[in-house]
Amino acid sequence: MQSQNQQILRYMKSRPIDPLTAFNAFRCLRLAARIAELKEQGYKIVTEMKEQNGKRFASYRLAK
């Protein structure tokens, strides 16, 4: 079984991920922590702040 980090990384290879998507797809409650761990491993990840229905959240994608 893949770790959440591996699952998130595989997902981000084709599209951005946000906290709601991470929860629904992988039951990940701490996406920012998983992203920080991936950055520590050397992955270049871009953070973009979004707003939807008056709520702000981060969306993450792999840098090109």
PDB file of N, CA, C and O in Angstrom:
ATOM      1  N   MET A   1       0.843  -1.191   0.000  1.00  0.00           N
ATOM      2  CA  MET A   1       0.000   0.000   0.000  1.00  0.00           C
ATOM      3  C   MET A   1       0.888   1.254   0.000  1.00  0.00           C
ATOM      4  O   MET A   1       1.893   1.318   0.707  1.00  0.00           O
ATOM      5  N   GLN A   2       0.503   2.222  -0.788  1.00  0.00           N
ATOM      6  CA  GLN A   2       1.276   3.458  -0.898  1.00  0.00           C
ATOM      7  C   GLN A   2       0.986   4.375   0.291  1.00  0.00           C
ATOM      8  O   GLN A   2      -0.122   4.387   0.828  1.00  0.00           O
ATOM      9  N   SER A   3       2.000   5.139   0.690  1.00  0.00           N
ATOM     10  CA  SER A   3       1.800   6.137   1.739  1.00  0.00           C
ATOM     11  C   SER A   3       0.986   7.301   1.168  1.00  0.00           C
ATOM     12  O   SER A   3       0.853   7.448  -0.046  1.00  0.00           O
ATOM     13  N   GLN A   4       0.450   8.119   2.065  1.00  0.00           N
ATOM     14  CA  GLN A   4      -0.287   9.300   1.598  1.00  0.00           C
ATOM     15  C   GLN A   4       0.617  10.188   0.761  1.00  0.00           C
ATOM     16  O   GLN A   4       0.176  10.744  -0.245  1.00  0.00           O
ATOM     17  N   ASN A   5       1.877  10.330   1.160  1.00  0.00           N
ATOM     18  CA  ASN A   5       2.799  11.163   0.380  1.00  0.00           C
ATOM     19  C   ASN A   5       2.923  10.639  -1.047  1.00  0.00           C
ATOM     20  O   ASN A   5       2.877  11.418  -1.999  1.00  0.00           O
ATOM     21  N   GLN A   6       3.076   9.342  -1.200  1.00  0.00           N
ATOM     22  CA  GLN A   6       3.192   8.744  -2.535  1.00  0.00           C
ATOM     23  C   GLN A   6       1.907   8.946  -3.336  1.00  0.00           C
ATOM     24  O   GLN A   6       1.961   9.255  -4.527  1.00  0.00           O
ATOM     25  N   GLN A   7       0.764   8.776  -2.695  1.00  0.00           N
ATOM     26  CA  GLN A   7      -0.521   8.952  -3.376  1.00  0.00           C
ATOM     27  C   GLN A   7      -0.697  10.400  -3.824  1.00  0.00           C
ATOM     28  O   GLN A   7      -1.129  10.661  -4.946  1.00  0.00           O
ATOM     29  N   ILE A   8      -0.361  11.336  -2.942  1.00  0.00           N
ATOM     30  CA  ILE A   8      -0.501  12.761  -3.264  1.00  0.00           C
ATOM     31  C   ILE A   8       0.449  13.145  -4.388  1.00  0.00           C
ATOM     32  O   ILE A   8       0.066  13.872  -5.304  1.00  0.00           O
ATOM     33  N   LEU A   9       1.680  12.664  -4.324  1.00  0.00           N
ATOM     34  CA  LEU A   9       2.653  12.959  -5.366  1.00  0.00           C
ATOM     35  C   LEU A   9       2.182  12.427  -6.719  1.00  0.00           C
ATOM     36  O   LEU A   9       2.265  13.130  -7.725  1.00  0.00           O
ATOM     37  N   ARG A  10       1.693  11.198  -6.746  1.00  0.00           N
ATOM     38  CA  ARG A  10       1.185  10.615  -7.993  1.00  0.00           C
ATOM     39  C   ARG A  10       0.021  11.445  -8.538  1.00  0.00           C
ATOM     40  O   ARG A  10      -0.064  11.683  -9.743  1.00  0.00           O
ATOM     41  N   TYR A  11      -0.869  11.883  -7.654  1.00  0.00           N
ATOM     42  CA  TYR A  11      -2.016  12.705  -8.057  1.00  0.00           C
ATOM     43  C   TYR A  11      -1.534  14.024  -8.661  1.00  0.00           C
ATOM     44  O   TYR A  11      -2.038  14.453  -9.699  1.00  0.00           O
ATOM     45  N   MET A  12      -0.553  14.671  -8.011  1.00  0.00           N
ATOM     46  CA  MET A  12      -0.071  15.978  -8.473  1.00  0.00           C
ATOM     47  C   MET A  12       0.711  15.909  -9.774  1.00  0.00           C
ATOM     48  O   MET A  12       0.948  16.943 -10.398  1.00  0.00           O
ATOM     49  N   LYS A  13       1.113  14.730 -10.196  1.00  0.00           N
ATOM     50  CA  LYS A  13       1.820  14.627 -11.478  1.00  0.00           C
ATOM     51  C   LYS A  13       0.912  14.972 -12.650  1.00  0.00           C
ATOM     52  O   LYS A  13       1.398  15.302 -13.732  1.00  0.00           O
ATOM     53  N   SER A  14      -0.419  14.899 -12.445  1.00  0.00           N
ATOM     54  CA  SER A  14      -1.333  15.202 -13.540  1.00  0.00           C
ATOM     55  C   SER A  14      -2.239  16.404 -13.275  1.00  0.00           C
ATOM     56  O   SER A  14      -2.834  16.943 -14.209  1.00  0.00           O
ATOM     57  N   ARG A  15      -2.355  16.839 -11.988  1.00  0.00           N
ATOM     58  CA  ARG A  15      -3.243  17.965 -11.698  1.00  0.00           C
ATOM     59  C   ARG A  15      -2.981  18.488 -10.283  1.00  0.00           C
ATOM     60  O   ARG A  15      -2.383  17.799  -9.457  1.00  0.00           O
ATOM     61  N   PRO A  16      -3.440  19.720 -10.016  1.00  0.00           N
ATOM     62  CA  PRO A  16      -3.260  20.298  -8.673  1.00  0.00           C
ATOM     63  C   PRO A  16      -4.131  19.576  -7.643  1.00  0.00           C
ATOM     64  O   PRO A  16      -5.088  18.882  -7.987  1.00  0.00           O
ATOM     65  N   ILE A  17      -3.774  19.759  -6.380  1.00  0.00           N
ATOM     66  CA  ILE A  17      -4.549  19.164  -5.290  1.00  0.00           C
ATOM     67  C   ILE A  17      -4.831  20.228  -4.244  1.00  0.00           C
ATOM     68  O   ILE A  17      -4.005  21.111  -4.010  1.00  0.00           O
ATOM     69  N   ASP A  18      -5.995  20.145  -3.615  1.00  0.00           N
ATOM     70  CA  ASP A  18      -6.370  21.047  -2.532  1.00  0.00           C
ATOM     71  C   ASP A  18      -6.846  20.198  -1.351  1.00  0.00           C
ATOM     72  O   ASP A  18      -7.040  18.992  -1.502  1.00  0.00           O
ATOM     73  N   PRO A  19      -7.036  20.809  -0.183  1.00  0.00           N
ATOM     74  CA  PRO A  19      -7.382  20.026   1.003  1.00  0.00           C
ATOM     75  C   PRO A  19      -8.646  19.176   0.865  1.00  0.00           C
ATOM     76  O   PRO A  19      -8.667  18.038   1.334  1.00  0.00           O
ATOM     77  N   LEU A  20      -9.684  19.693   0.241  1.00  0.00           N
ATOM     78  CA  LEU A  20     -10.920  18.919   0.102  1.00  0.00           C
ATOM     79  C   LEU A  20     -10.709  17.707  -0.799  1.00  0.00           C
ATOM     80  O   LEU A  20     -11.199  16.618  -0.501  1.00  0.00           O
ATOM     81  N   THR A  21      -9.990  17.892  -1.887  1.00  0.00           N
ATOM     82  CA  THR A  21      -9.676  16.776  -2.779  1.00  0.00           C
ATOM     83  C   THR A  21      -8.832  15.735  -2.057  1.00  0.00           C
ATOM     84  O   THR A  21      -9.075  14.535  -2.190  1.00  0.00           O
ATOM     85  N   ALA A  22      -7.839  16.192  -1.291  1.00  0.00           N
ATOM     86  CA  ALA A  22      -6.975  15.269  -0.562  1.00  0.00           C
ATOM     87  C   ALA A  22      -7.773  14.453   0.451  1.00  0.00           C
ATOM     88  O   ALA A  22      -7.527  13.260   0.627  1.00  0.00           O
ATOM     89  N   PHE A  23      -8.720  15.093   1.108  1.00  0.00           N
ATOM     90  CA  PHE A  23      -9.540  14.368   2.074  1.00  0.00           C
ATOM     91  C   PHE A  23     -10.429  13.344   1.373  1.00  0.00           C
ATOM     92  O   PHE A  23     -10.496  12.184   1.781  1.00  0.00           O
ATOM     93  N   ASN A  24     -11.107  13.781   0.317  1.00  0.00           N
ATOM     94  CA  ASN A  24     -12.024  12.876  -0.388  1.00  0.00           C
ATOM     95  C   ASN A  24     -11.299  11.712  -1.061  1.00  0.00           C
ATOM     96  O   ASN A  24     -11.803  10.589  -1.069  1.00  0.00           O
ATOM     97  N   ALA A  25     -10.136  11.970  -1.617  1.00  0.00           N
ATOM     98  CA  ALA A  25      -9.418  10.929  -2.359  1.00  0.00           C
ATOM     99  C   ALA A  25      -8.584  10.017  -1.453  1.00  0.00           C
ATOM    100  O   ALA A  25      -8.513   8.809  -1.675  1.00  0.00           O
ATOM    101  N   PHE A  26      -7.950  10.613  -0.423  1.00  0.00           N
ATOM    102  CA  PHE A  26      -6.969   9.857   0.366  1.00  0.00           C
ATOM    103  C   PHE A  26      -7.213   9.899   1.867  1.00  0.00           C
ATOM    104  O   PHE A  26      -6.415   9.363   2.636  1.00  0.00           O
ATOM    105  N   ARG A  27      -8.313  10.531   2.298  1.00  0.00           N
ATOM    106  CA  ARG A  27      -8.616  10.696   3.726  1.00  0.00           C
ATOM    107  C   ARG A  27      -7.481  11.412   4.465  1.00  0.00           C
ATOM    108  O   ARG A  27      -7.190  11.129   5.627  1.00  0.00           O
ATOM    109  N   CYS A  28      -6.856  12.344   3.752  1.00  0.00           N
ATOM    110  CA  CYS A  28      -5.736  13.112   4.302  1.00  0.00           C
ATOM    111  C   CYS A  28      -6.286  14.385   4.954  1.00  0.00           C
ATOM    112  O   CYS A  28      -6.874  15.232   4.282  1.00  0.00           O
ATOM    113  N   LEU A  29      -6.088  14.507   6.270  1.00  0.00           N
ATOM    114  CA  LEU A  29      -6.570  15.677   7.006  1.00  0.00           C
ATOM    115  C   LEU A  29      -5.516  16.766   7.113  1.00  0.00           C
ATOM    116  O   LEU A  29      -5.846  17.904   7.448  1.00  0.00           O
ATOM    117  N   ARG A  30      -4.254  16.449   6.837  1.00  0.00           N
ATOM    118  CA  ARG A  30      -3.156  17.408   7.002  1.00  0.00           C
ATOM    119  C   ARG A  30      -2.350  17.539   5.715  1.00  0.00           C
ATOM    120  O   ARG A  30      -1.168  17.197   5.674  1.00  0.00           O
ATOM    121  N   LEU A  31      -2.999  18.036   4.666  1.00  0.00           N
ATOM    122  CA  LEU A  31      -2.338  18.156   3.364  1.00  0.00           C
ATOM    123  C   LEU A  31      -1.100  19.051   3.445  1.00  0.00           C
ATOM    124  O   LEU A  31      -0.072  18.723   2.853  1.00  0.00           O
ATOM    125  N   ALA A  32      -1.176  20.162   4.158  1.00  0.00           N
ATOM    126  CA  ALA A  32      -0.024  21.073   4.242  1.00  0.00           C
ATOM    127  C   ALA A  32       1.201  20.359   4.832  1.00  0.00           C
ATOM    128  O   ALA A  32       2.330  20.598   4.405  1.00  0.00           O
ATOM    129  N   ALA A  33       0.969  19.489   5.806  1.00  0.00           N
ATOM    130  CA  ALA A  33       2.078  18.732   6.395  1.00  0.00           C
ATOM    131  C   ALA A  33       2.667  17.748   5.388  1.00  0.00           C
ATOM    132  O   ALA A  33       3.885  17.590   5.311  1.00  0.00           O
ATOM    133  N   ARG A  34       1.803  17.086   4.614  1.00  0.00           N
ATOM    134  CA  ARG A  34       2.288  16.151   3.591  1.00  0.00           C
ATOM    135  C   ARG A  34       3.080  16.906   2.533  1.00  0.00           C
ATOM    136  O   ARG A  34       4.115  16.421   2.076  1.00  0.00           O
ATOM    137  N   ILE A  35       2.606  18.098   2.132  1.00  0.00           N
ATOM    138  CA  ILE A  35       3.306  18.917   1.137  1.00  0.00           C
ATOM    139  C   ILE A  35       4.676  19.338   1.682  1.00  0.00           C
ATOM    140  O   ILE A  35       5.668  19.305   0.953  1.00  0.00           O
ATOM    141  N   ALA A  36       4.735  19.728   2.946  1.00  0.00           N
ATOM    142  CA  ALA A  36       6.015  20.117   3.561  1.00  0.00           C
ATOM    143  C   ALA A  36       6.995  18.949   3.533  1.00  0.00           C
ATOM    144  O   ALA A  36       8.179  19.142   3.258  1.00  0.00           O
ATOM    145  N   GLU A  37       6.517  17.744   3.814  1.00  0.00           N
ATOM    146  CA  GLU A  37       7.379  16.562   3.771  1.00  0.00           C
ATOM    147  C   GLU A  37       7.896  16.311   2.358  1.00  0.00           C
ATOM    148  O   GLU A  37       9.066  15.975   2.174  1.00  0.00           O
ATOM    149  N   LEU A  38       7.029  16.474   1.363  1.00  0.00           N
ATOM    150  CA  LEU A  38       7.457  16.289  -0.026  1.00  0.00           C
ATOM    151  C   LEU A  38       8.491  17.339  -0.424  1.00  0.00           C
ATOM    152  O   LEU A  38       9.446  17.031  -1.137  1.00  0.00           O
ATOM    153  N   LYS A  39       8.305  18.571   0.030  1.00  0.00           N
ATOM    154  CA  LYS A  39       9.290  19.630  -0.247  1.00  0.00           C
ATOM    155  C   LYS A  39      10.634  19.292   0.388  1.00  0.00           C
ATOM    156  O   LYS A  39      11.683  19.513  -0.217  1.00  0.00           O
ATOM    157  N   GLU A  40      10.604  18.756   1.607  1.00  0.00           N
ATOM    158  CA  GLU A  40      11.841  18.358   2.290  1.00  0.00           C
ATOM    159  C   GLU A  40      12.569  17.265   1.513  1.00  0.00           C
ATOM    160  O   GLU A  40      13.795  17.170   1.569  1.00  0.00           O
ATOM    161  N   GLN A  41      11.819  16.448   0.794  1.00  0.00           N
ATOM    162  CA  GLN A  41      12.407  15.379  -0.021  1.00  0.00           C
ATOM    163  C   GLN A  41      12.950  15.921  -1.344  1.00  0.00           C
ATOM    164  O   GLN A  41      13.541  15.172  -2.122  1.00  0.00           O
ATOM    165  N   GLY A  42      12.754  17.215  -1.604  1.00  0.00           N
ATOM    166  CA  GLY A  42      13.332  17.837  -2.790  1.00  0.00           C
ATOM    167  C   GLY A  42      12.370  18.116  -3.928  1.00  0.00           C
ATOM    168  O   GLY A  42      12.785  18.616  -4.974  1.00  0.00           O
ATOM    169  N   TYR A  43      11.093  17.804  -3.751  1.00  0.00           N
ATOM    170  CA  TYR A  43      10.123  18.089  -4.808  1.00  0.00           C
ATOM    171  C   TYR A  43       9.815  19.580  -4.830  1.00  0.00           C
ATOM    172  O   TYR A  43       9.637  20.204  -3.784  1.00  0.00           O
ATOM    173  N   LYS A  44       9.753  20.147  -6.039  1.00  0.00           N
ATOM    174  CA  LYS A  44       9.426  21.557  -6.214  1.00  0.00           C
ATOM    175  C   LYS A  44       7.903  21.662  -6.356  1.00  0.00           C
ATOM    176  O   LYS A  44       7.323  21.225  -7.349  1.00  0.00           O
ATOM    177  N   ILE A  45       7.283  22.247  -5.346  1.00  0.00           N
ATOM    178  CA  ILE A  45       5.826  22.341  -5.309  1.00  0.00           C
ATOM    179  C   ILE A  45       5.437  23.805  -5.186  1.00  0.00           C
ATOM    180  O   ILE A  45       5.978  24.532  -4.353  1.00  0.00           O
ATOM    181  N   VAL A  46       4.497  24.235  -6.020  1.00  0.00           N
ATOM    182  CA  VAL A  46       4.017  25.607  -6.047  1.00  0.00           C
ATOM    183  C   VAL A  46       2.700  25.680  -5.274  1.00  0.00           C
ATOM    184  O   VAL A  46       1.807  24.854  -5.459  1.00  0.00           O
ATOM    185  N   THR A  47       2.601  26.687  -4.404  1.00  0.00           N
ATOM    186  CA  THR A  47       1.382  26.907  -3.622  1.00  0.00           C
ATOM    187  C   THR A  47       0.640  28.096  -4.213  1.00  0.00           C
ATOM    188  O   THR A  47       1.233  29.149  -4.448  1.00  0.00           O
ATOM    189  N   GLU A  48      -0.654  27.927  -4.451  1.00  0.00           N
ATOM    190  CA  GLU A  48      -1.484  29.010  -4.967  1.00  0.00           C
ATOM    191  C   GLU A  48      -2.695  29.143  -4.046  1.00  0.00           C
ATOM    192  O   GLU A  48      -3.409  28.171  -3.802  1.00  0.00           O
ATOM    193  N   MET A  49      -2.919  30.353  -3.539  1.00  0.00           N
ATOM    194  CA  MET A  49      -4.085  30.578  -2.681  1.00  0.00           C
ATOM    195  C   MET A  49      -5.315  30.822  -3.556  1.00  0.00           C
ATOM    196  O   MET A  49      -5.269  31.588  -4.519  1.00  0.00           O
ATOM    197  N   LYS A  50      -6.399  30.164  -3.203  1.00  0.00           N
ATOM    198  CA  LYS A  50      -7.657  30.290  -3.955  1.00  0.00           C
ATOM    199  C   LYS A  50      -8.748  30.741  -3.004  1.00  0.00           C
ATOM    200  O   LYS A  50      -8.607  30.641  -1.786  1.00  0.00           O
ATOM    201  N   GLU A  51      -9.831  31.236  -3.565  1.00  0.00           N
ATOM    202  CA  GLU A  51     -10.986  31.612  -2.763  1.00  0.00           C
ATOM    203  C   GLU A  51     -12.239  31.085  -3.446  1.00  0.00           C
ATOM    204  O   GLU A  51     -12.425  31.246  -4.652  1.00  0.00           O
ATOM    205  N   GLN A  52     -13.095  30.451  -2.648  1.00  0.00           N
ATOM    206  CA  GLN A  52     -14.333  29.883  -3.180  1.00  0.00           C
ATOM    207  C   GLN A  52     -15.385  29.993  -2.092  1.00  0.00           C
ATOM    208  O   GLN A  52     -15.156  29.571  -0.959  1.00  0.00           O
ATOM    209  N   ASN A  53     -16.524  30.551  -2.426  1.00  0.00           N
ATOM    210  CA  ASN A  53     -17.628  30.731  -1.465  1.00  0.00           C
ATOM    211  C   ASN A  53     -17.170  31.461  -0.204  1.00  0.00           C
ATOM    212  O   ASN A  53     -17.606  31.134   0.900  1.00  0.00           O
ATOM    213  N   GLY A  54     -16.291  32.448  -0.371  1.00  0.00           N
ATOM    214  CA  GLY A  54     -15.818  33.238   0.750  1.00  0.00           C
ATOM    215  C   GLY A  54     -14.764  32.562   1.613  1.00  0.00           C
ATOM    216  O   GLY A  54     -14.363  33.116   2.636  1.00  0.00           O
ATOM    217  N   LYS A  55     -14.307  31.376   1.221  1.00  0.00           N
ATOM    218  CA  LYS A  55     -13.296  30.636   1.981  1.00  0.00           C
ATOM    219  C   LYS A  55     -11.995  30.626   1.205  1.00  0.00           C
ATOM    220  O   LYS A  55     -11.988  30.439  -0.012  1.00  0.00           O
ATOM    221  N   ARG A  56     -10.875  30.830   1.924  1.00  0.00           N
ATOM    222  CA  ARG A  56      -9.554  30.772   1.296  1.00  0.00           C
ATOM    223  C   ARG A  56      -8.899  29.439   1.610  1.00  0.00           C
ATOM    224  O   ARG A  56      -9.020  28.912   2.716  1.00  0.00           O
ATOM    225  N   PHE A  57      -8.203  28.905   0.616  1.00  0.00           N
ATOM    226  CA  PHE A  57      -7.496  27.641   0.805  1.00  0.00           C
ATOM    227  C   PHE A  57      -6.338  27.576  -0.172  1.00  0.00           C
ATOM    228  O   PHE A  57      -6.298  28.302  -1.165  1.00  0.00           O
ATOM    229  N   ALA A  58      -5.395  26.689   0.130  1.00  0.00           N
ATOM    230  CA  ALA A  58      -4.226  26.524  -0.726  1.00  0.00           C
ATOM    231  C   ALA A  58      -4.465  25.394  -1.722  1.00  0.00           C
ATOM    232  O   ALA A  58      -5.100  24.387  -1.409  1.00  0.00           O
ATOM    233  N   SER A  59      -3.949  25.588  -2.905  1.00  0.00           N
ATOM    234  CA  SER A  59      -3.926  24.552  -3.926  1.00  0.00           C
ATOM    235  C   SER A  59      -2.461  24.326  -4.277  1.00  0.00           C
ATOM    236  O   SER A  59      -1.702  25.285  -4.412  1.00  0.00           O
ATOM    237  N   TYR A  60      -2.063  23.079  -4.423  1.00  0.00           N
ATOM    238  CA  TYR A  60      -0.661  22.740  -4.649  1.00  0.00           C
ATOM    239  C   TYR A  60      -0.502  22.021  -5.980  1.00  0.00           C
ATOM    240  O   TYR A  60      -1.351  21.227  -6.385  1.00  0.00           O
ATOM    241  N   ARG A  61       0.632  22.324  -6.665  1.00  0.00           N
ATOM    242  CA  ARG A  61       0.944  21.627  -7.905  1.00  0.00           C
ATOM    243  C   ARG A  61       2.454  21.471  -8.021  1.00  0.00           C
ATOM    244  O   ARG A  61       3.217  22.230  -7.425  1.00  0.00           O
ATOM    245  N   LEU A  62       2.863  20.498  -8.777  1.00  0.00           N
ATOM    246  CA  LEU A  62       4.295  20.314  -9.032  1.00  0.00           C
ATOM    247  C   LEU A  62       4.769  21.406  -9.990  1.00  0.00           C
ATOM    248  O   LEU A  62       4.090  21.725 -10.967  1.00  0.00           O
ATOM    249  N   ALA A  63       5.929  21.969  -9.702  1.00  0.00           N
ATOM    250  CA  ALA A  63       6.504  22.975 -10.592  1.00  0.00           C
ATOM    251  C   ALA A  63       6.932  22.297 -11.888  1.00  0.00           C
ATOM    252  O   ALA A  63       7.302  21.123 -11.894  1.00  0.00           O
ATOM    253  N   LYS A  64       6.879  23.040 -12.974  1.00  0.00           N
ATOM    254  CA  LYS A  64       7.252  22.485 -14.283  1.00  0.00           C
ATOM    255  C   LYS A  64       8.736  22.504 -14.468  1.00  0.00           C
ATOM    256  O   LYS A  64       9.234  22.075 -15.509  1.00  0.00           O
TER     257      LYS A  64
END
